[in-house]
Amino acid sequence: MKRINLAVTVVMLTAMAGWGCATKKYVAGEVGGVNTRVDGVQSQVEDAQTKIKVHEGRISKNEQDTAAASKTAKEALDRAVAAGRLAEGKLLYETVLSDDKVKFGFDKAVLSDEAKAALDAFATQLKTENRNVYVEVQGHTDNVGGELYNEKLGKQRAEAVEEYLAKQGIPLFRIESISYGESEPVADNKTREGRGQNRRVVLVVLQ
């Protein structure tokens, strides 16, 4: 009888040991599965954080570019955003065509050969980049003459540039011309050189 009890005990202990091993394997498998899922979620979180950092970097770069831009370029951005003209609402760059480079003659809105060459290069750049951009063309003058007259002259210069860009294949609906007249000088109007710098057209490229 004792031998039978001993045999039964041995069988029970063996079964319990086997069950314990099976339980450990099951628990280990479950833990492994949980760890795999946790690792997957962590990887997704890290990817999301990386994308956020990249996006923040782009925003930061755009903010730096905007901060470094001229007052009138920032105003152009504000106007375009308010009018809903932009896809992304950011300033790309600005190009200045001043009298010392392209020879806007005194009291004239006619484009010189130098101005046309500069605009050819500008239009080619826009088309090469293939961006859906918006361009504000800003006309400026020196302070010789009356304020209203200079506002009109600045508008004529901006419109001359706008028309030329349209002929180079830039859609008119992507261009807007305005005039600042003599109100935003970048140099001293008391000198000939200063007045030459103030006679200018600024091309503000936005997206």
VENPE-V34122 format. One record per helix or strand of 3 or more residues. SS is the DSSP state (alpha for helix, beta for strand). FROM is the first residue (numbers start at 0). TO is the last residue. If there is no record, write none. Layout:
ss={SS;SS}
from={FROM;FROM}
to={TO;TO}
This chain:
ss={alpha;alpha;beta;alpha;alpha;beta;alpha;alpha;beta;alpha;beta}
from={1;70;90;98;112;133;146;171;174;191;199}
to={67;81;97;101;128;139;166;173;180;197;205}
